[in-house]
Amino acid sequence: MEPSREVTERARWLRAEIERHNHHYYVLDAPLIDDADYDRLFRELQAIEAAHPELRTSDSPTGRVGGQALDMFRPVRHAVPMLSIRTETDDGDAGAFAFDARVRKELGMPAADVAAPATGASEVEYVAELKFDGLAISLRYEDGVLVQAATRGDGETGEDVTANARTVGQIPLRLLGEVPRVLEVRGEVYMKFADFERYNAQALANGEKTLVNPRNGAAGSIRQLDSKVAAGRPLSFFAYGIGEVRDWPAAQRPTTHAGLLDALAAFGLPVCAERAILHGPQALADFHRWIGEKRIHLPFAIDGVVYKVNSLALQAELGFISREPRWAVAHKYPPEEAQTEVLGIDVQVGRTGALTPVARLKPVFVGGATVTNATLHNEDEIRRKDVRVGDTAIVRRAGDVIPEIVRILPEKRPLLAPEFSMPTRCPVCGSAVVRSADEAVARCGAGLFCAAQRKQALLHFVARRAMDIEGMGEKLVDQLVDGGFVHTPADIYGLDLPTLAGLERMAEKSAAKLLAAIEKSKQTSLPRFIYALGIRNVGETTAKDLARHFGHLDALAAAGTAALEVVPDVGPVVAASIIAFFAEPHHREIIARLRAAGVAWPETAGAACTRGDEAPDRAGGELAGKTFVLTGTLPSLSREAATALIEASGGRVSASVSKKTAYVLAGEAAGSKLDKARALGVPVIDEAELRRLLELPEAGR
């Protein structure tokens, strides 16, 4: 039965009225009605749509509660790339003045006279905004209606997260007023501190998993395959730019970035009020300092401010370099530090048997998260910093970088605090610990006999960049190993539904989904399989090089030292690791069992990269043919991020230093690789030099 005209009009009125109240509540923070009246309107619309599904529209506010779970995210190619912004990080004004100097030089303006007072005639006009610490997202509106939302991804292609974006109250499903026919809005999904704390308190009360920090909470929520989960998370949104635009009349289209932000706000999108139009570098530096002072009082996390040339015409004239705009820069704040107590020093055993000391800390909030552990890297690092149980330590954390102890305060050390000694026996299996003369790392020599190494080897095997078995995380691997169900990677492919469904927190539906992921992983690529094997000193790049060179796993397994060293960046150390791995009968047996279970990959020379997710050669990149070796902890880049950026510019990342190495990128607590680089005369650079070399784009906004 078709709905009457009165019911149709009532549904249309309810949608518009509910969205009007959503705008006042979420964006303007000025609710017009109380929750009970709002719920009454919402329930009435739900009832009408349930009785007449044909009246449900794509912009209906009832869609915010979440829908059917997805199996995977669909890729979305951005019509206008979501580019990154150059980063400056310093304690003072240098970042602002350096940016202004570059802009003036590109525009053919004379250098700024820092001694003279700034005037509108002599200074470039900028807009300064906050740099939010969340997840960048692109919202596509057609005829004012939200039709698609996508993550940044690699800047060219993101993931379709439309269902999850619809659940965010601050993201309008329909824009206000007269809008362009197509408008892509760029912005940030984030989580306020108060909402984060409330969510975690409720999760604890319900015995559910808590979120690590607001940033990860926002990113993880938007990338949930089940939009009902996202709907239960308290997310917020700020708009700060645009992508593709069609049919925006010239008379209405803004000519400045400040005008663009005002236009987005008029369309009903939330735009952060903490922004300013400024003239000259000193004004930018003052804004950076002012926000830094009030940062602690903001209701959400930021890690810096963003400067943009205000004139859109000048932005077009300045253009881009290395896939980043010349007309914008992110002036970040230095990593946050906090003081806390070292409660103990534990020793963890990694996939290759490496023993890593980890400081257990009195919980302290720093860098947007509560920190309870900090890596101490190796025994030499502990000796250098002289870290002892009971010490008061300064802890640093920046973004997703692993927390570290910067220094200890010896004046606060308790009396008779003993020095730390690395155990001579593995803390997991009791086997002997050995340390080679040319390594800073001590290792358990038991191999897969050691349960810790077995678990780490399995986690490496199933990781996203290896066999990519989604759903097999640390807790599940613990149960499988501790229960005796899995001893080697080959055992994963013998798991069945009753075994998995009988594990803790694994219902039949979850078990079936994991089995599907295991089955899907059987079709892989040779580079991924080589990397998944966990051969010591063979990272992703070396695995790709080996697959590209040999084409067949059997050819690689049979290769001798001379044949291996022909491969780019494979020297004696890497070659010895590969030969030792394939000489082990246990490893050959595991490979045979994996093949028997149906794990397969194309083995045609020259076709090593077959799944589309391995990075191709970029022969024309800035670092074409150059080899990097990474060692130590970088200030703001994870090793994975640094590797990806180097490879994107045509370079390679190797696990070992040789005469073929172009640069060693060294961070805090660099190990023996740094010593070897100096001995061989290989240039050593830090992250700042890498950024200058590539004008490296940041990983965030």
C-alpha positions as MATLAB code, in Angstrom:
seq = 'MEPSREVTERARWLRAEIERHNHHYYVLDAPLIDDADYDRLFRELQAIEAAHPELRTSDSPTGRVGGQALDMFRPVRHAVPMLSIRTETDDGDAGAFAFDARVRKELGMPAADVAAPATGASEVEYVAELKFDGLAISLRYEDGVLVQAATRGDGETGEDVTANARTVGQIPLRLLGEVPRVLEVRGEVYMKFADFERYNAQALANGEKTLVNPRNGAAGSIRQLDSKVAAGRPLSFFAYGIGEVRDWPAAQRPTTHAGLLDALAAFGLPVCAERAILHGPQALADFHRWIGEKRIHLPFAIDGVVYKVNSLALQAELGFISREPRWAVAHKYPPEEAQTEVLGIDVQVGRTGALTPVARLKPVFVGGATVTNATLHNEDEIRRKDVRVGDTAIVRRAGDVIPEIVRILPEKRPLLAPEFSMPTRCPVCGSAVVRSADEAVARCGAGLFCAAQRKQALLHFVARRAMDIEGMGEKLVDQLVDGGFVHTPADIYGLDLPTLAGLERMAEKSAAKLLAAIEKSKQTSLPRFIYALGIRNVGETTAKDLARHFGHLDALAAAGTAALEVVPDVGPVVAASIIAFFAEPHHREIIARLRAAGVAWPETAGAACTRGDEAPDRAGGELAGKTFVLTGTLPSLSREAATALIEASGGRVSASVSKKTAYVLAGEAAGSKLDKARALGVPVIDEAELRRLLELPEAGR';
ca = [
       0.000    0.000    0.000;
       1.442    3.317   -1.090;
       1.843    5.990    1.584;
      -0.636    8.829    1.575;
       0.386   12.338    0.630;
       0.079   13.359    4.278;
       2.464   10.583    5.409;
       4.946   11.458    2.657;
       4.931   15.127    3.613;
       5.200   14.247    7.319;
       8.301   12.116    6.649;
       9.876   14.940    4.620;
       9.128   17.453    7.400;
      10.502   15.121   10.094;
      13.779   14.609    8.199;
      14.277   18.349    7.789;
      13.289   19.092   11.384;
      15.548   16.430   12.884;
      18.512   17.615   10.784;
      17.794   21.199   11.873;
      18.000   20.109   15.498;
      21.135   18.029   14.754;
      22.827   21.144   13.332;
      21.954   23.222   16.392;
      23.015   20.450   18.786;
      26.225   19.147   17.173;
      27.536   22.114   15.183;
      26.214   25.232   16.925;
      26.203   23.682   20.425;
      22.859   25.417   21.002;
      20.059   22.794   21.248;
      16.518   24.022   20.605;
      14.625   21.152   22.272;
      15.297   18.659   25.027;
      16.316   15.031   24.422;
      12.844   13.623   25.076;
      11.241   15.781   22.362;
      14.065   14.969   19.941;
      13.654   11.233   20.599;
       9.909   11.531   19.947;
      10.542   13.037   16.499;
      13.197   10.443   15.717;
      11.001    7.490   16.716;
       8.115    8.833   14.644;
      10.320    8.997   11.543;
      11.636    5.493   12.227;
       8.068    4.185   12.459;
       7.053    5.814    9.163;
      10.117    4.447    7.358;
       9.537    0.979    8.806;
       5.965    0.994    7.530;
       6.910    2.556    4.195;
      10.540    1.645    3.291;
      10.184    3.455   -0.025;
      10.124    6.745    1.920;
      13.590    6.149    3.394;
      16.117    8.432    1.683;
      19.915    8.391    1.573;
      20.038   11.543    3.734;
      17.588   10.305    6.357;
      18.903   10.882    9.900;
      17.758    7.380   10.852;
      20.766    6.142    8.884;
      23.047    7.447   11.646;
      22.390    4.395   13.814;
      24.444    2.160   11.512;
      23.531   -0.557    9.069;
      24.635   -3.963    7.842;
      28.268   -4.879    8.455;
      30.632   -4.901    5.451;
      33.053   -7.645    4.443;
      35.660   -5.114    3.297;
      36.082   -1.466    2.341;
      35.707   -0.543   -1.317;
      38.587    1.530   -2.739;
      37.779    5.129   -3.716;
      40.001    7.086   -6.085;
      40.086   10.763   -5.125;
      39.119   13.090   -7.976;
      41.495   15.624   -6.405;
      44.379   13.961   -4.492;
      44.442   14.366   -0.698;
      47.989   15.650   -0.437;
      50.102   15.996    2.676;
      51.650   19.158    4.085;
      55.292   19.882    4.793;
      56.154   19.840    8.490;
      58.256   22.181   10.595;
      58.959   21.229   14.212;
      60.734   23.583   16.601;
      60.382   25.199   19.996;
      60.508   28.768   18.726;
      59.669   30.909   15.722;
      61.939   29.309   13.123;
      59.181   27.300   11.435;
      57.032   30.373   10.797;
      59.920   32.457    9.447;
      61.225   29.613    7.254;
      57.782   29.134    5.680;
      57.320   32.847    5.043;
      60.785   33.063    3.480;
      59.986   30.216    1.065;
      56.651   31.779    0.099;
      58.192   35.194   -0.523;
      60.986   33.673   -2.585;
      58.538   31.727   -4.773;
      56.410   34.867   -5.274;
      59.451   36.963   -6.173;
      59.102   39.174   -3.105;
      62.100   40.539   -1.204;
      63.035   38.883    2.074;
      61.070   40.121    5.076;
      62.612   42.877    7.184;
      62.286   41.396   10.656;
      63.278   44.702   12.233;
      60.450   46.638   10.572;
      56.836   46.499   11.782;
      54.581   44.268    9.673;
      52.121   46.018    7.379;
      49.473   44.659    5.064;
      51.281   46.125    2.051;
      54.648   44.504    2.754;
      53.599   41.159    4.237;
      51.915   38.059    2.837;
      48.419   37.454    4.221;
      47.971   34.048    5.806;
      45.319   32.023    7.586;
      46.441   30.111   10.698;
      44.416   27.102   11.887;
      44.796   24.228   14.312;
      46.354   20.934   13.249;
      43.914   18.354   14.552;
      45.117   14.956   15.757;
      42.539   12.656   14.197;
      41.785   11.005   10.858;
      41.656   12.926    7.581;
      38.516   12.277    5.560;
      36.885   13.471    2.331;
      33.108   13.970    2.144;
      31.472   14.119   -1.282;
      28.188   16.013   -1.561;
      26.094   15.951   -4.736;
      23.217   18.427   -4.923;
      23.843   19.030   -1.229;
      23.412   15.376   -0.168;
      26.250   13.286    1.307;
      26.854   10.454   -1.175;
      30.336    9.241   -0.235;
      33.005    9.472    2.449;
      36.566    8.227    1.988;
      39.761    8.069    4.012;
      42.981    9.631    2.726;
      44.642    6.289    1.998;
      47.794    6.923   -0.025;
      46.489   10.308   -1.165;
      45.354    8.963   -4.540;
      43.086    6.137   -3.364;
      41.281    5.813   -0.032;
      38.670    3.536    1.516;
      34.914    3.993    1.270;
      33.715    4.677    4.826;
      30.375    6.275    3.917;
      28.315    4.106    6.265;
      30.505    5.048    9.228;
      30.666    8.758    8.350;
      26.869    8.890    8.320;
      26.876    7.967   12.016;
      28.901   11.074   13.000;
      26.457   13.666   14.309;
      28.597   16.637   13.241;
      28.724   15.509    9.608;
      25.601   16.881    7.895;
      23.767   14.437    5.658;
      22.396   17.397    3.679;
      24.034   20.807    3.339;
      22.237   24.071    3.959;
      21.431   26.769    1.420;
      22.465   27.025   -2.227;
      25.480   24.781   -2.688;
      27.629   23.650   -5.646;
      26.318   20.679   -7.606;
      29.390   18.697   -6.471;
      31.394   19.634   -3.397;
      34.108   17.501   -1.810;
      34.790   18.642    1.744;
      38.105   17.768    3.358;
      38.354   17.614    7.127;
      39.243   15.657   10.252;
      37.271   13.156   12.312;
      38.388   13.366   15.926;
      37.297   12.546   19.457;
      37.019   15.082   22.267;
      38.829   14.309   25.514;
      35.620   14.332   27.573;
      33.843   11.996   25.128;
      36.866    9.683   25.126;
      36.908    9.485   28.933;
      33.145    8.907   29.138;
      33.291    6.163   26.522;
      36.143    4.355   28.265;
      34.454    4.638   31.669;
      31.310    3.049   30.252;
      33.321    0.369   28.446;
      35.102   -0.544   31.683;
      31.788   -0.729   33.523;
      30.460   -3.091   30.832;
      33.622   -5.213   30.769;
      34.375   -4.145   27.196;
      37.633   -3.161   25.509;
      38.679    0.452   26.035;
      40.190    2.827   23.463;
      43.931    3.573   23.615;
      43.726    7.329   22.979;
      41.401    9.798   21.231;
      43.317    9.724   17.949;
      43.339    5.937   17.627;
      39.731    5.884   18.820;
      38.672    8.178   15.978;
      40.690    6.384   13.300;
      39.624    2.936   14.470;
      35.963    3.910   14.646;
      35.837    5.256   11.093;
      37.521    2.082    9.826;
      35.065   -0.315   11.486;
      33.487   -2.752    9.053;
      30.341   -2.685   11.212;
      28.840    0.812   11.163;
      26.820    0.021   14.286;
      30.123   -0.005   16.180;
      31.028    3.387   14.719;
      27.589    4.710   15.674;
      28.340    3.872   19.302;
      31.542    5.937   19.333;
      31.423    9.669   20.265;
      33.046   11.155   17.140;
      33.282   14.783   16.034;
      34.300   16.518   12.816;
      35.937   19.738   11.590;
      36.037   20.867    7.952;
      39.169   22.678    6.747;
      39.278   22.522    2.942;
      37.801   21.254   -0.311;
      38.608   18.796   -3.092;
      36.625   18.523   -6.303;
      34.032   21.253   -6.951;
      31.564   21.513   -9.843;
      29.133   24.258  -10.728;
      29.920   26.803   -8.034;
      29.042   30.167   -9.598;
      32.028   32.499   -9.787;
      30.069   35.248   -8.088;
      29.513   33.030   -5.040;
      32.847   31.241   -4.955;
      35.306   32.606   -2.325;
      38.622   34.124   -3.402;
      40.401   33.456   -0.085;
      40.882   30.465    2.149;
      39.274   32.369    5.039;
      36.250   33.027    2.823;
      36.140   29.340    1.908;
      35.998   28.347    5.591;
      33.180   30.853    6.144;
      31.310   29.374    3.169;
      31.683   25.831    4.542;
      30.299   27.014    7.879;
      27.345   28.634    6.073;
      26.647   25.277    4.396;
      26.186   23.778    7.869;
      29.615   22.198    8.269;
      31.499   22.583   11.577;
      34.606   24.764   11.196;
      36.967   25.331   14.123;
      36.689   28.847   15.565;
      40.367   28.873   16.572;
      41.636   30.439   13.346;
      42.967   33.844   12.345;
      43.946   35.983    9.356;
      47.523   37.155    9.920;
      50.203   39.187    8.162;
      53.871   38.261    8.176;
      55.966   35.597    9.884;
      56.024   37.163   13.337;
      52.243   37.062   13.498;
      52.340   33.367   12.555;
      54.932   32.676   15.238;
      52.840   34.554   17.809;
      49.768   32.476   16.876;
      51.830   29.279   17.228;
      53.007   30.373   20.687;
      49.524   31.507   21.769;
      47.909   28.199   20.770;
      50.747   26.327   22.448;
      49.963   28.071   25.733;
      46.238   27.282   25.564;
      46.702   23.822   24.043;
      46.263   22.094   27.377;
      42.855   23.749   27.788;
      41.480   22.734   24.374;
      38.742   20.069   24.476;
      40.470   18.015   21.761;
      43.990   16.974   20.767;
      46.179   18.969   18.397;
      49.843   18.524   17.552;
      50.522   21.876   15.916;
      49.085   24.679   13.807;
      48.762   25.032   10.043;
      49.710   28.141    8.060;
      48.154   28.727    4.633;
      48.491   31.559    2.150;
      45.061   33.197    2.261;
      44.679   34.210   -1.387;
      43.455   31.287   -3.500;
      44.964   32.955   -6.572;
      48.381   33.031   -4.882;
      47.909   29.409   -3.839;
      47.419   28.505   -7.499;
      50.508   30.523   -8.458;
      52.639   28.825   -5.799;
      51.479   25.349   -6.786;
      52.963   22.119   -5.470;
      56.297   20.357   -5.027;
      56.909   16.698   -4.185;
      53.139   16.169   -3.863;
      52.737   18.832   -1.212;
      51.545   22.451   -1.513;
      54.083   25.278   -1.439;
      51.397   27.516    0.071;
      50.895   25.617    3.344;
      52.945   24.191    6.189;
      52.233   22.392    9.460;
      54.181   23.946   12.355;
      54.133   21.140   14.906;
      54.949   21.295   18.579;
      57.904   19.313   19.952;
      57.111   15.886   21.421;
      55.508   16.040   24.847;
      57.475   14.861   27.845;
      56.393   13.832   31.317;
      58.015   12.667   34.553;
      57.263    9.283   36.076;
      58.754    6.407   38.080;
      60.417    3.243   36.740;
      58.583    0.431   38.543;
      60.505   -2.411   36.953;
      62.449   -3.619   33.907;
      61.037   -6.610   32.030;
      62.678   -8.479   29.163;
      60.579   -9.383   26.105;
      61.503  -12.018   23.536;
      60.873  -11.160   19.887;
      60.295  -13.153   16.706;
      64.005  -13.634   16.008;
      64.821  -14.355   19.649;
      65.975  -10.788   20.337;
      65.742   -9.861   24.008;
      64.395   -6.337   24.469;
      64.342   -4.712   27.903;
      61.163   -2.729   28.568;
      60.660   -0.307   31.436;
      57.424   -0.700   33.383;
      56.330    2.786   34.350;
      53.960    4.339   36.821;
      51.076    5.339   34.485;
      51.517    8.847   33.108;
      49.541   10.757   30.446;
      51.836   12.083   27.712;
      51.479   12.687   23.986;
      47.754   11.968   23.976;
      47.886    8.582   25.714;
      48.456    6.963   29.084;
      51.935    5.415   28.971;
      52.802    2.405   31.154;
      55.790    0.976   29.251;
      58.800    2.355   27.392;
      61.329    0.464   25.283;
      64.950    0.472   26.414;
      66.130   -1.095   23.120;
      69.088   -3.157   24.335;
      71.598   -3.632   27.147;
      73.965   -0.983   25.778;
      71.166    1.579   25.781;
      70.340    0.834   29.416;
      74.006    1.271   30.310;
      74.245    4.561   28.393;
      71.191    6.042   30.104;
      71.868    4.196   33.370;
      68.227    3.287   33.926;
      67.477    1.488   37.196;
      64.371    0.304   38.985;
      63.100    3.088   41.252;
      64.495    5.869   39.078;
      62.504    8.973   38.200;
      62.522    9.249   34.408;
      61.556   11.760   31.751;
      59.348    9.971   29.207;
      58.625   11.183   25.676;
      55.929   10.169   23.237;
      55.026   11.798   19.909;
      52.075   10.552   17.849;
      52.332    6.810   17.281;
      56.024    6.620   18.136;
      56.861    4.050   20.821;
      57.300    5.777   24.197;
      60.907    6.135   25.272;
      62.881    7.215   28.304;
      64.734   10.393   27.391;
      66.825   10.547   30.556;
      66.687    9.758   34.229;
      66.991   12.220   37.121;
      69.933   10.917   39.184;
      69.240   13.334   42.021;
      65.964   11.479   42.667;
      67.461    7.976   42.577;
      66.793    5.867   45.703;
      69.782    4.643   47.674;
      71.350    1.315   46.674;
      69.359    1.066   43.411;
      71.036   -1.903   41.630;
      72.283   -1.769   38.051;
      70.324   -3.795   35.503;
      71.817   -7.041   34.191;
      70.568   -8.818   31.072;
      69.498  -12.393   31.912;
      71.759  -15.218   30.783;
      68.748  -17.514   30.308;
      65.658  -16.820   28.172;
      62.885  -15.549   30.496;
      60.313  -17.572   28.508;
      61.871  -20.968   27.793;
      65.044  -20.981   29.929;
      67.400  -21.573   27.001;
      70.836  -19.982   26.876;
      71.081  -16.335   25.772;
      73.849  -15.465   23.306;
      75.160  -12.164   21.970;
      77.345  -11.912   18.867;
      80.362   -9.654   19.007;
      79.041   -7.540   16.107;
      75.527   -7.060   17.533;
      74.030   -4.927   20.274;
      71.185   -7.405   20.737;
      71.210  -10.525   22.915;
      69.130  -13.444   21.647;
      67.515  -16.661   22.815;
      68.923  -19.401   20.601;
      66.016  -21.845   20.968;
      64.123  -20.819   17.818;
      60.545  -22.112   17.556;
      61.133  -24.254   20.654;
      60.678  -20.976   22.550;
      56.957  -20.163   22.900;
      57.604  -16.422   22.724;
      59.427  -16.732   19.403;
      56.733  -19.052   18.127;
      54.015  -16.512   18.914;
      55.927  -13.625   17.402;
      56.745  -15.659   14.291;
      53.049  -16.452   13.850;
      52.033  -12.821   14.346;
      54.594  -11.808   11.731;
      53.321  -14.491    9.345;
      49.669  -13.353    9.552;
      50.441   -9.604    9.513;
      48.807   -7.293    6.966;
      51.986   -6.884    4.912;
      52.708  -10.601    5.033;
      49.922  -13.195    4.586;
      47.278  -10.671    5.660;
      45.013  -12.909    7.765;
      42.591  -10.395    9.244;
      41.234  -11.236   12.679;
      44.184  -13.278   13.921;
      45.541  -10.954   16.585;
      47.799  -11.316   19.575;
      45.224  -12.679   22.038;
      44.011  -15.305   19.589;
      47.575  -16.409   18.767;
      48.249  -16.691   22.506;
      45.299  -19.077   22.882;
      46.255  -21.124   19.836;
      49.865  -21.567   20.972;
      49.132  -22.046   24.673;
      46.401  -24.559   23.832;
      48.735  -26.560   21.596;
      46.615  -26.027   18.476;
      49.301  -24.211   16.477;
      53.063  -24.798   16.544;
      54.084  -23.548   13.088;
      52.523  -21.289   10.432;
      51.429  -24.390    8.506;
      49.167  -25.404   11.408;
      47.039  -22.290   10.798;
      45.687  -23.872    7.614;
      44.559  -26.962    9.520;
      42.304  -25.088   11.938;
      38.604  -25.926   11.832;
      35.352  -24.324   12.933;
      34.834  -26.314   16.194;
      38.401  -25.566   17.368;
      38.135  -21.827   16.729;
      34.561  -21.486   17.981;
      35.597  -23.134   21.236;
      38.174  -20.460   22.026;
      37.527  -17.597   24.409;
      35.589  -14.703   22.830;
      35.232  -16.622   19.550;
      31.630  -17.349   18.622;
      30.790  -19.469   15.591;
      30.245  -16.398   13.371;
      33.667  -14.951   14.265;
      35.298  -18.342   13.740;
      33.699  -18.683   10.293;
      34.876  -15.195    9.350;
      38.452  -16.033   10.417;
      38.402  -19.286    8.452;
      37.326  -17.298    5.385;
      40.264  -14.935    5.911;
      42.636  -17.905    6.241;
      41.281  -19.392    3.019;
      41.611  -16.056    1.210;
      45.251  -15.748    2.292;
      46.177  -18.904    0.386;
      46.335  -16.867   -2.815;
      49.274  -14.570   -2.197;
      52.364  -13.225   -3.957;
      55.947  -14.433   -3.818;
      57.271  -11.235   -2.150;
      54.641  -11.494    0.574;
      55.351  -15.173    1.157;
      59.113  -14.635    1.398;
      58.554  -11.772    3.849;
      56.041  -13.845    5.858;
      58.618  -16.615    6.378;
      60.429  -14.289    8.786;
      63.939  -14.838    7.449;
      66.305  -12.828    9.585;
      67.551   -9.608    7.943;
      64.994   -9.957    5.111;
      62.481   -7.126    5.216;
      59.756   -6.208    2.746;
      62.063   -4.477    0.278;
      64.590   -7.302    0.249;
      61.757   -9.831   -0.148;
      60.546   -7.921   -3.227;
      64.071   -7.776   -4.648;
      64.595  -11.505   -4.099;
      61.244  -12.391   -5.689;
      61.907  -10.108   -8.635;
      65.398  -11.542   -9.188;
      64.765  -15.276   -8.749;
      61.097  -15.529   -9.737;
      60.758  -18.938   -8.044;
      60.975  -19.862   -4.359;
      62.894  -23.047   -5.155;
      65.502  -21.035   -7.066;
      65.908  -18.751   -4.074;
      66.164  -21.690   -1.669;
      68.908  -23.265   -3.766;
      70.922  -20.077   -4.276;
      74.446  -19.813   -2.927;
      76.285  -16.771   -1.628;
      77.506  -15.590   -5.038;
      74.039  -15.825   -6.606;
      72.403  -14.026   -3.702;
      74.877  -11.149   -3.586;
      73.960  -10.226   -7.144;
      70.581   -9.042   -5.792;
      70.547   -5.323   -4.918;
      71.456   -4.644   -1.283;
      72.093   -8.308   -0.454;
      75.511   -8.568    1.115;
      77.291  -11.329    3.017;
      75.182  -10.940    6.184;
      71.810  -11.127    4.413;
      73.009  -13.903    2.127;
      74.175  -15.916    5.136;
      70.783  -15.467    6.830;
      68.928  -16.704    3.724;
      71.195  -19.710    3.256;
      70.929  -20.636    6.952;
      67.133  -20.400    6.844;
      66.676  -22.712    3.873;
      69.338  -25.105    5.183;
      67.163  -25.815    8.221;
      65.084  -28.992    7.556;
      62.331  -27.715    9.840;
      61.848  -24.639    7.644;
      61.738  -26.699    4.442;
      59.136  -28.944    6.026;
      56.944  -25.958    6.961;
      57.119  -24.618    3.385;
      56.166  -28.048    2.007;
      53.197  -28.244    4.369;
      52.068  -24.746    3.419;
      52.134  -25.697   -0.254;
      50.247  -28.902    0.498;
      47.601  -26.835    2.312;
      46.995  -24.834   -0.856;
      49.114  -21.737   -0.228;
      50.186  -20.609   -3.697;
      51.709  -17.689   -5.544;
      52.622  -16.947   -9.177;
      56.236  -17.906   -9.797;
      57.025  -16.229  -13.072;
      60.170  -14.118  -13.232;
      59.299  -10.472  -13.703;
      55.780  -10.938  -12.293;
      56.635  -11.017   -8.638;
      54.235   -8.228   -7.637;
      50.819   -9.642   -8.450;
      48.367   -8.533   -5.779;
      48.546   -4.857   -6.627;
      49.608   -3.817   -3.149;
      53.360   -4.167   -3.527;
      55.117   -0.934   -4.397;
      56.422   -0.924   -7.976;
      59.813    0.413   -8.929;
      59.781    4.187   -9.190;
      62.812    4.625  -11.377;
      62.196    8.326  -11.763;
      61.997    9.103   -8.053;
      64.285   11.492   -6.224;
      66.172    8.572   -4.636;
      66.198    6.202   -7.615;
      68.730    3.451   -7.036;
      69.802    4.670   -3.580;
      69.793    2.272   -0.629;
      68.928    3.284    2.928;
      69.437    1.408    6.171;
      67.349    2.435    9.189;
      68.555    2.160   12.766;
      67.251    3.511   16.060;
      63.984    5.335   16.820;
      63.130    8.377   14.715;
      61.524   11.447   16.376;
      58.197   11.395   14.523;
      58.287    8.696   11.839;
      57.744    5.010   12.449;
      60.084    2.694   10.548;
      57.176    1.560    8.396;
      56.318    5.159    7.465;
      59.940    6.083    6.740;
      60.369    2.962    4.602;
      57.216    3.705    2.606;
      58.268    7.289    1.937;
      61.778    6.298    0.854;
      60.424    3.605   -1.473;
      57.848    6.043   -2.882;
      60.732    8.225   -4.033;
      62.516    5.370   -5.767;
      64.823    4.350   -2.952;
      65.299    1.004   -1.253;
      65.492    0.080    2.415;
      67.885   -2.682    3.371;
      68.318   -4.515    6.659;
      72.123   -4.443    6.684;
      74.884   -1.928    5.999;
      77.310   -2.547    3.149;
      79.479   -0.561    0.758;
      76.423   -0.376   -1.500;
      74.471    1.597    1.135;
      73.867    5.231    0.142;
      72.657    6.501    3.542;
      72.128    5.227    7.051;
      69.112    6.941    8.620;
      69.872    6.974   12.343;
      67.600    7.821   15.242;
      67.722    7.601   19.020;
      69.508    4.531   20.419;
      71.055    3.539   17.072;
      72.848    0.212   17.323;
      75.753   -1.535   15.645;
      74.574   -0.508   12.168;
      75.621    3.047   12.971;
      79.108    1.890   13.970;
      79.427   -0.172   10.795;
      78.315    2.801    8.659;
      81.024    4.969   10.178;
      83.616    2.250    9.677;
      82.687    1.924    5.991;
      82.416    5.670    5.473;
      78.673    5.487    4.632;
      76.912    8.875    5.069;
      74.772    9.008    8.226;
      71.689   11.275    8.265;
      68.941   11.952   10.791;
      65.213   12.459   10.211;
      65.620   16.214    9.780;
      68.149   15.654    6.987;
      65.847   13.130    5.333;
      63.051   15.709    5.419;
      65.322   18.293    3.846;
      66.450   15.772    1.245;
      62.910   14.891    0.183;
      60.910   17.786    1.656;
      59.166   14.863    3.284;
      55.372   15.134    3.614;
      53.899   14.440    7.035;
      51.788   11.399    7.745;
      48.894   13.296    9.375;
      46.842   16.097    7.964;
];
